[in-house]
Amino acid sequence: MRSVRPVGLLLSAAAVALWAYGMTTWQPLTEPLGPWSESLPGNNAYWARDLRFMAIMAVPLGLVLAGRGQVRWSGPAVVLGGCWIAADVAIDRADLIGVDATVWLAGAGCAVLGVVAAILLWWERAATPAWDPDTQSTGERGTPSAADRRVLTGAACVAGVLTLVAAGMESPTDREPELNQGALATGALLVVLAIGAALAAAPARTRPRVGLAAGLTVAGLLGVGLVRAVAPGERLLPEAALGAVLLTGVTLLAWDWPGGRPIWRHHALAALIALVGPLVFLVATAVSMMIMLPIGATLTELADNSPINSADSDLLVSLAGLIAGLGMAVLLARPSIEDRRQLR
């Protein structure tokens, strides 16, 4: 599908712009004005950092989509994401604020993205022969191989779980209108990435699949809005429902349809996993991070921000979402019937 590449690059560029805006507009709102102990922030105080990190994660996800799941795109995309996180911490320490800083960061980020994409395109053209053996037996050029389909489906699962994290993001006061703006924008971007990657993983872009993708995109965007409309502390069930719809939709789009129809019993099992799996993975990951890996506190210190109150925890929920998404990918990134037989 020719549109996959420009769509993936466009979504990555949108993620860069969202990251820049979060750094210069939302992040300053989360930082206390003084070092006094009574002003130390509490749980979820650095929500802007988590939204920003999820925007950074969306950059490599867009590159994976643009590269149709190929390893020569996916590997460098992951490395770029890791380097971007390190750069984010350094930039956060500089406390950039204002429209000029937003434009400068967005421009610099898009320039880096453009250079990386140009290198990957050159590498792909230099390495791909006239007849590409990395296609399915159909011989249709541009059709993802079995391995590439698994990568694309896994990327869709990661984006789907991150959507839940973005939609449910909270803050100590739960009153900032900017938090709602950031959560809605980040969640919407991740919904489009999830559906786009799942559709790209399909063995064929038939009219029913395209129509299903359009419907799922609308449902996902409405779901993000509905989760944000629910009062903080009462979002567990709406989040679980959103995850079930998104991730089940990913399997319907990406998995094989033998004879032109889905194998409904497989998707019913996937729906059950999608309903409970993300929250189980998120809770398990969050608890493990709080006990064994206080990476949030380390990043807060590196960024020269005020530490979280000792009575609370500096949990990096974006990282927990990434790990949970990878866990769901292990379970659901099995687009072919042969992949699913391996679970038996």
C-alpha positions in Angstrom: 0.0 0.0 0.0 1.7 3.1 -1.2 0.1 5.4 1.3 1.7 3.6 4.3 5.0 5.4 4.0 3.8 9.0 3.8 1.1 8.3 6.5 3.8 6.8 8.8 6.2 9.7 8.3 3.4 12.3 8.7 2.3 10.7 12.0 5.9 10.7 13.2 6.2 14.4 12.4 2.9 15.1 14.3 4.4 13.3 17.3 7.5 15.5 17.0 5.3 18.6 17.1 3.3 17.3 20.0 6.5 16.6 21.9 7.9 20.1 21.3 4.6 21.7 22.5 4.6 19.5 25.6 8.1 20.4 26.4 7.7 24.2 26.2 4.0 24.6 27.2 2.8 21.8 29.4 6.0 20.8 31.2 6.5 24.3 32.9 3.0 24.0 34.3 4.0 20.9 36.3 7.1 22.3 37.9 6.6 23.9 41.4 7.9 27.5 41.9 10.0 26.9 44.9 12.1 24.2 46.6 10.2 24.3 49.9 9.3 20.9 51.4 5.6 21.8 51.7 5.5 22.4 48.0 7.0 19.1 46.9 4.8 17.6 44.2 2.8 14.4 44.6 1.6 11.4 42.5 1.4 12.0 38.8 2.7 15.6 39.2 4.9 15.3 36.1 2.1 14.2 33.8 3.5 16.4 31.0 6.7 14.3 31.0 4.6 11.1 30.6 2.6 12.6 27.7 5.8 13.8 26.2 7.5 10.4 26.5 4.5 8.8 24.8 4.8 11.3 22.0 8.4 10.3 21.6 7.4 6.6 21.5 5.0 7.5 18.7 7.9 8.7 16.6 9.5 5.2 16.2 6.0 3.7 15.9 5.4 6.0 12.9 8.7 5.0 11.4 7.8 1.3 11.9 4.6 2.0 10.0 6.5 3.9 7.3 8.9 1.0 6.9 6.1 -1.6 6.7 7.6 -3.4 9.7 10.9 -4.1 8.0 13.9 -4.7 10.4 16.0 -2.1 8.5 13.4 0.5 9.6 12.3 -0.9 13.0 15.8 -1.3 14.5 17.0 2.3 13.8 13.5 3.6 14.9 13.9 2.0 18.3 17.5 3.4 18.6 16.2 6.9 17.6 13.5 6.7 20.3 16.0 5.9 23.0 18.3 8.7 22.0 15.3 11.1 21.9 14.5 10.2 25.5 18.0 11.1 26.5 17.9 14.4 24.6 14.5 15.1 26.2 16.0 14.9 29.7 18.7 17.4 28.7 16.3 19.7 27.1 14.0 19.5 30.1 16.9 20.6 32.3 17.3 23.8 30.1 13.7 24.9 30.9 12.7 26.1 27.5 9.5 28.1 27.4 7.5 30.0 24.8 6.3 30.0 21.2 9.8 30.5 19.8 11.2 27.6 21.8 8.3 25.4 20.5 8.9 26.3 16.9 12.7 25.8 17.3 12.3 22.4 19.0 9.6 21.2 16.4 11.8 22.3 13.5 14.9 20.7 14.9 13.0 17.5 15.7 11.5 17.3 12.2 14.9 17.9 10.7 16.3 14.9 12.7 13.4 12.8 11.6 13.8 13.8 8.0 17.5 12.9 8.1 16.8 9.5 9.6 14.0 8.8 7.2 16.2 9.8 4.2 19.0 7.5 5.4 16.6 4.6 5.8 15.1 5.2 2.4 18.5 5.2 0.8 19.4 2.1 2.7 16.2 0.3 1.6 16.7 1.2 -2.1 20.3 0.1 -2.0 19.5 -3.2 -0.3 16.3 -4.2 -2.1 16.8 -6.2 -5.4 14.5 -5.9 -8.3 12.7 -8.9 -7.0 12.3 -8.7 -3.3 12.4 -12.1 -1.6 11.0 -10.5 1.6 7.4 -10.7 0.3 4.7 -13.3 0.6 4.2 -16.0 -2.0 1.7 -13.7 -3.8 4.7 -11.8 -5.2 2.9 -8.5 -4.8 5.5 -5.9 -4.2 5.0 -4.0 -1.0 3.0 -6.8 0.7 4.5 -7.4 4.2 6.2 -10.7 4.9 5.1 -12.8 7.8 7.8 -11.4 10.0 7.0 -7.8 9.0 3.3 -8.4 9.7 4.1 -9.5 13.2 6.2 -6.4 13.8 3.4 -4.2 12.5 0.8 -6.0 14.7 3.1 -5.6 17.7 3.5 -1.9 17.0 -0.3 -1.6 16.9 -0.6 -3.4 20.2 1.9 -1.1 21.8 0.1 2.0 20.4 -3.2 0.6 21.7 -2.0 0.1 25.3 -0.3 3.5 25.3 -3.6 5.0 24.2 -5.2 3.7 27.5 -2.4 5.3 29.5 -2.7 8.6 27.8 -6.5 8.7 28.1 -6.4 7.9 31.8 -3.6 10.3 32.7 -4.2 12.1 36.0 -2.6 14.9 38.1 -2.5 15.8 41.8 -5.2 18.4 41.4 -7.2 16.8 38.5 -8.2 20.3 37.4 -5.7 21.3 34.7 -7.5 22.0 31.4 -4.1 21.6 29.7 -4.0 18.0 31.0 -7.2 17.2 29.1 -5.8 18.8 26.0 -2.6 16.9 26.1 -4.3 13.5 26.9 -6.8 13.9 24.1 -4.2 14.9 21.6 -1.8 12.1 22.6 -4.5 9.6 22.7 -5.9 10.5 19.3 -2.4 10.3 17.7 -1.9 6.8 19.3 -5.3 5.6 18.1 -4.5 6.5 14.5 -1.1 4.8 14.8 -2.6 1.6 16.2 -5.3 1.3 13.5 -2.8 2.3 10.8 -0.3 -0.3 11.8 -2.9 -3.0 12.1 -4.3 -2.2 8.6 -0.8 -2.2 7.2 -0.3 -5.7 8.7 -3.3 -7.1 6.9 -2.5 -9.5 4.1 -4.8 -7.4 1.8 -6.5 -4.0 2.1 -9.9 -5.1 1.1 -13.0 -2.8 1.3 -14.4 -4.5 4.4 -11.0 -4.1 6.2 -10.8 -0.4 5.2 -14.3 0.2 6.4 -13.6 -1.6 9.6 -10.5 0.5 10.1 -12.5 3.7 9.6 -15.1 2.6 12.1 -12.5 1.6 14.7 -10.7 4.9 14.3 -13.9 6.8 15.1 -14.7 4.5 18.0 -11.2 4.8 19.4 -11.3 8.6 19.2 -14.7 8.7 20.9 -13.5 6.3 23.5 -10.5 8.5 24.4 -12.9 11.4 24.8 -15.3 9.4 26.9 -12.5 8.2 29.2 -11.5 11.8 29.8 -15.1 12.8 30.5 -15.3 10.4 33.4 -14.2 11.7 36.8 -10.6 10.8 37.9 -10.6 7.7 40.0 -13.5 6.2 38.1 -11.9 5.5 34.7 -10.9 1.9 35.2 -13.9 0.3 33.5 -14.0 2.8 30.6 -10.3 2.2 30.1 -10.8 -1.5 30.1 -13.6 -1.2 27.5 -11.5 1.1 25.3 -8.6 -1.4 25.4 -10.9 -4.3 24.5 -12.3 -2.4 21.5 -8.9 -1.2 20.3 -6.9 -4.4 20.7 -9.7 -6.6 19.5 -10.0 -4.3 16.5 -6.3 -4.7 15.9 -6.7 -8.4 15.6 -9.7 -8.1 13.3 -7.7 -5.9 11.0 -4.3 -7.6 11.1 -5.1 -11.3 11.3 -5.9 -13.6 8.4 -9.4 -14.1 7.2 -9.5 -17.6 5.6 -12.2 -17.7 3.0 -12.8 -14.0 3.4 -14.1 -14.3 7.0 -12.5 -13.9 10.4 -12.2 -17.0 12.6 -14.5 -15.7 15.2 -13.5 -18.0 18.0 -9.9 -16.8 17.7 -11.1 -13.2 18.0 -13.4 -14.0 20.9 -10.3 -15.3 22.8 -8.4 -12.2 21.7 -11.2 -10.0 23.0 -11.0 -11.6 26.4 -7.2 -11.1 26.5 -7.7 -7.5 25.4 -10.2 -6.9 28.1 -8.1 -8.0 31.1 -4.5 -8.2 29.7 -3.6 -4.5 29.5 -4.6 -3.6 33.0 -3.0 -6.7 34.4 0.3 -5.9 32.7 0.1 -2.2 33.7 -0.5 -3.0 37.4 2.2 -5.7 37.5 4.7 -3.4 35.7 3.9 -0.4 37.9 4.3 -2.3 41.1 7.6 -3.8 39.9 8.9 -0.4 38.9 7.9 1.2 42.3 9.7 -1.6 44.2 12.7 -2.4 42.1 13.3 0.3 39.5 12.7 3.9 40.6 13.6 5.2 37.1 11.1 8.1 37.4 12.9 9.6 40.4 16.2 9.2 38.6 14.9 11.1 35.5 13.4 13.8 37.7 16.8 14.3 39.3 18.6 14.4 36.0 16.1 17.0 34.7 16.8 19.1 37.8 13.2 19.0 38.8 11.8 18.9 42.4 11.6 15.4 43.8 8.3 13.8 44.5 7.0 13.9 48.1 8.4 10.9 50.1 4.8 9.8 50.9 4.1 9.4 47.2 5.8 7.7 44.2 7.5 9.0 41.1 6.1 6.4 38.7 6.9 6.7 35.0 3.5 5.5 33.7 4.6 5.9 30.1 7.3 3.3 30.5 4.8 1.0 32.3 2.6 1.5 29.3 5.3 0.6 26.8 6.2 -2.6 28.7 2.6 -3.5 29.0 2.2 -2.9 25.3 5.1 -5.2 24.5 3.5 -7.9 26.7 0.2 -7.6 24.8 2.2 -7.8 21.6 3.7 -11.1 22.7 0.1 -12.4 23.1 -1.7 -10.8 20.1 1.0 -10.1 17.4 0.1 -13.4 15.7 -1.6 -12.4 12.4 -1.3 -15.8 10.6 -3.0 -19.0 11.6 0.4 -20.7 11.9 1.5 -18.0 14.5 -1.6 -18.8 16.6 -1.1 -22.5 16.4 2.2 -22.1 18.2 0.3 -21.1 21.4 -1.3 -24.5 21.6 
